[in-house]
């Protein structure tokens, strides 16, 4: 991508600097990438009911360009003056490709005639992990974390307890660690709260050893599905669903003040319909215990600029609160 930005009067530079904007004389770049991604899987049928497997795979995500960053990517280039707060404008125009190597070991097991259990353990190494971060003012910066490691275990299973009752569920453990991420965007006040993390450029902070946003350590779910016949033609079905998540940070800057508490959502669906599926009436309840769950959040636009760098505001998008619905279905 390429383009040009007209010269801006120097008198406007303080205004541009206040919003972390630096005019570019020229925006131009090109990339040429190719990658080979092997995949190998070994499978062993240990018994008629147990299958064990091992998988090795390499992944690749192409690099690119992002013009949402308002600052010049070269910190030595000063095209605007951020008066009163010192120059802290560093942008990113080009980001590199992301690579991953992953190993997974697992098994799928039948337990008697009415149950099954699946288990998988995995380990993944990322190089140049791509991250997108809001700069706290008006722009976004797509950067590459040096390295990251992910490992975890997942279990899921089903059990037909009776002819009408089926239980199912899953449990997952996730360990995420940035093993090399010295160019993370600093969160507000980090220079004072964690001065050892601030890098020599005075703008980025070291996030090595920390978890990525939206990576809860434990997650799980349990579902009970009960079906009961009424008379010769009707069917009453009740599905109760519990969904659990451990706490996690939702801000890409990893600001400890941007944390979602652990929660458990309760969902319920009760339906009455014809056994052949011709029609159905259902009551649906989602998040019946009214948990507050943040789906996305971060620093509010212009919060730092409007306070002269002395304060910050945050915003959050929440998942739906307790929700109730009636549903009617007719198939013809």
N, C-alpha and C positions, 0 to 999 in steps of 0.2 A: 504494500500500500504506500501511497505517496500523496503529498499535498504541500501547499505553501500557506504560510500565515503572513499577512501584511505587517510591515513595521508598525510598532505601537509607539506613540509619543512617550518619551521618558517620564513625562508628568503623570502618566497613568500607572507607572510601575509600582508605586506603593499600594495602589488599589488592587492591582493584580497580585502582588505579593501577599496581601492580606488574605486572599482566597487561595493561596498556594498554586497560582497560575503563572507559568512562564511562557511567553510567546516563543514559538519555534520559527526559525528562518526557513527550514526545510524539514519535512517529515518523509523519510524514505527508507526502504529496506527490502531485502529479498532473502529467501531461504530455499535451500534445496536439501531434502532429507530422504533417506531410505533406511529401512530397518528389517531385520530378519527376526521373527518371533517363533521359536520352536515350542512345541507342546508334546509331551510324552506321558503316557498313562499305562500303568501296569495293573491288571485286574486278576484276582485269584478267587475262585469260587471254592471257599474252604469246605462248605457243606451245601446241601440243598437250600438251606435257609440263611447262610452267611456269605456275604461277598465282601472282600477286602480290596482296597485299591490304594495306589500311590500315584500322584501327579506332579510333574514339574512343568512350569510354564514361564515364559518371559513375555512381558507386555511393553507397550510403547504408546505414548501420546505425543503427537507432534508439537513442536514449539510454534511460535507465531508472534503476532504483533497486536498491541492493544492501545488504542488511542484514547482510552478513558482516563489515562494518567495525565494530569495537568502540568506536572513539573517536568523539567528537562532531565533526562536520565543521567547526564554527566554532572556530578556535584560541583565541578570546576566552572561550569557555565552558569553565570548569574545574569538572568534576563529580567529580574524583578527584585524589588526590595521589600522584605517583610519587616517593616519598621515597627519597633517597639517589642518584638519578640525574638529578634535575631533571625538569620536566614536558616530555615529548616525545610527547604523545598528540595526534595529528591524524587524524581519520577522514574518510571520504567516504561520503555516503549517496546522492547523486544524481550521475549522470554524463551528459554531453551526447552528442548524436548524432555519428556519425563519417561523414565525407564523403571521397570519393576521385574523382580524375580520372585517366584513363589513356589513353595513346596506344600503339598497337602497330602495327609494320610487319613484314611477314613474306612468306615465299615457300615454296611447296611445289613441289618439282622432281623429275621423273622423269629418271634418268640411265641411258639405254639401256634394254634390256628387263629388267634384273635388279636395278636399284638405285633408291633414292629418297632425297632429302635435304630436310629441312624446317628452316627458320631463322626465328626471330622475335626482334625487338628491341622492348623496351617501356620506358615511363617512366610512373611513377605518383606523384601527389602526394596525401598524406593530410592532412586537417585534422581536429583533435580525435581522433586515433587512440586507440581505447580500449585500455587496458592493465590487467591484473589483477595485483596484487602482494601477496605475503604480507608482513605487517608485522613479521615476525620473532618474534612472540609467540604470538598466538592468532587474529588477525583478518586479513582480506583487504581491500584497497582497490582498487576499480575507478576509475581516473583517466583523464583525457584528456591525451595528449601534444599539444602545440600543433600541430606540423607535422612531417611526415616525407616523405622522397623515396626512391623505389625505382626503380632502373633496372638493366637486365640484358639478356643475350642467351642464347638457348637454341637448341641444334641437336640434331636427332635424325635417324637414318637407318637404312636396312636395305639389305643386299646379299646376294643369293642367289649365293654364290660358285660352288657346284656344285649338282647336283640334290639332294644330300643335306645340304649345309652352308649355313647362313644366319648371317650376322653382323649384329648390330644394336647400337646404342648411342646415348648421348646425352651432351651436355656443356652445363653451364649456368654462367653467371657472374652473380653477384648483388651489387649495390652498394646497401646500405641505410644511410641516414643520418637521424638525428633532426635536423631543422633548427631546431626550437624545442621543447625539452622541459625546462623549468626546474623542474618539480614531480615529478621522479622520486624514488622512495624511496632514501634513502642506504643504501649497504651498510655493514656493520660496519667501524668505524674510518675511514670516508671523511673525517670531519671533521678527522682528523689527517693522513691520507695525501694528501688532495686538498682542502685547506681552501678553495680558490678556487671549488669547485663548490657549497659549502654556501650555501643561500639565506637571506634575512633571517629566515625563520621558524625557522631552526635545525633543521628537521626534514627538509625536502626538499633534493635536490641537483640541479644542472644537468647533464643528460645530452645537451645539445645537441652535435652533431657525432659522437655515438657510434652504434654499430650496435645493433639490437634483438637480443634473445636468439633463438637458433635460426635465425640467418641466415648460414650459411657462405658464404664468397665463391665457392668453386668446388665443384661437385658433378658427378658423372658416373657412367656405367655402360656396361659392355660385355657382350654376351651372344653366346655361340657355341652354335648349335643344330644338332646333327648327327644325321641319321636314316639308318639302314642296314638294308636288308632282309636277313632270314635265312631262307633257304629260300623256299617259296612263300607262306607265311602269316604269318610272324613279323616283327616290327619292333623294332629296338633304337634307342632315342633317348637321346642324351646332351646335357644342357643345362648349360653352365658359365657362371656369372654373376659378374661383378665389380662391386661397388658402392663408389664413392668419395665421401667428404665431407671438405671442408676443416674446419679447427678452428672452433669457435663457442662463445659463452658461453651457458650454459643457465639462468642465474639472472636473473629480471626486474629485479633491482637492478643488474645489469651488473657484479657483483663480479668483478674480474679473477681471483680465486682459484677461480671456478666456471667452468672452461673445459674443454670436450671437445676432446681432441687430434684431429688429422686421422686418418682410418682408411680402410682398404679391406676390405670384407667379401668373402669367397669363398663362393659357394653352388654346389651341384652336385645335379643330378637325373639318375639313370640308370634307364631303364625298359625292360622287355621285355613286349611284348603282341602280340595279334592285330592284323593290319593293318586289320580292319574295326572295331576299337575295342571289341569285345565284352568283352575282359578285359585287365588290365594289372597287372604287378608292378613296383614302383619302390622304389629307394633314394633317400632325400632327405637331403641334408646342408646345414645352414644355418650361416653364420658359422663355416666350417670352420677358419679361422685364429684363432678365439677372441678377437676384438677386444672390448675393453670400451667400450661405447657408452652414454652417459647419455641417457635418454629424457626425464627430468624431474628437477629438483632445486632446492635453495634452502637457506635458513636453517632449521635445525631448530626446531620449535615449543618455546617457553619457554627456548631456549638463552640468550638475552640476559637474560631475567628471572631465571633461576636463578643466573646468575653476577653479578647486580647490575650488569649493563651493562659488565662488564670483559672479557667473552669471548663467543664465539659458536660454535655447532656447525652443521655442514652435513649434509644428507642427499641421497642420490641414488638414483634408480631406474635400473637397468641393463637394457638389452635382453638377450635370451637369449644365453647363451654358445654355444659349439659344440654343435649339436643334430643328432641322427641319428634317422632314422625309416624304417620300412618301410611301404609302402602297397600295398594290394591293392584292385583295382577290378573289378567285374563288372557289366555292363549287360545288362538283359533286358527 
